[in-house]
Amino acid sequence: MEAMRQSWSDDRLDVLNERVDQGFRLIDERFEGVVVRFEQVDRRFEQVDRRFEQVDRNFEQVDRRLDQVDRRLDQIDVRLERVEAAVVRLDDRMAQTSLTVVVAITVGFIANITAVVVALLLAPG
């Protein structure tokens, strides 16, 4: 009975050993699949990194263009300030000219009235 028990145990151990080996082979195969998937993920991350680098370059271009626009707007602002100053000076001149014209008209009117009054006073009769 001892021999039968020994052979049974040896047979069972052999089966168990084979099953364990098969299990490890399956685990190794699955790990190989995991390694392949990680390599795929790594390649995708590399693609994403390249895309982000391109996005960064695009933003840098946009930043440079916005800087150019800012400089142009600053130049326009300076020009508009000059135009505004010229309009203010022109307005002042027009106001002075208008006042001069009003004074001249008034003086002329008074001179005409004075001439009429003097003519009427000096006229015979």
PyMOL commands that set and color helices and strands:
alter all, ss='L'
color gray80, all
select helices_A, chain A and resi 2-122
alter helices_A, ss='H'
color red, helices_A
deselect
rebuild
show_as cartoon
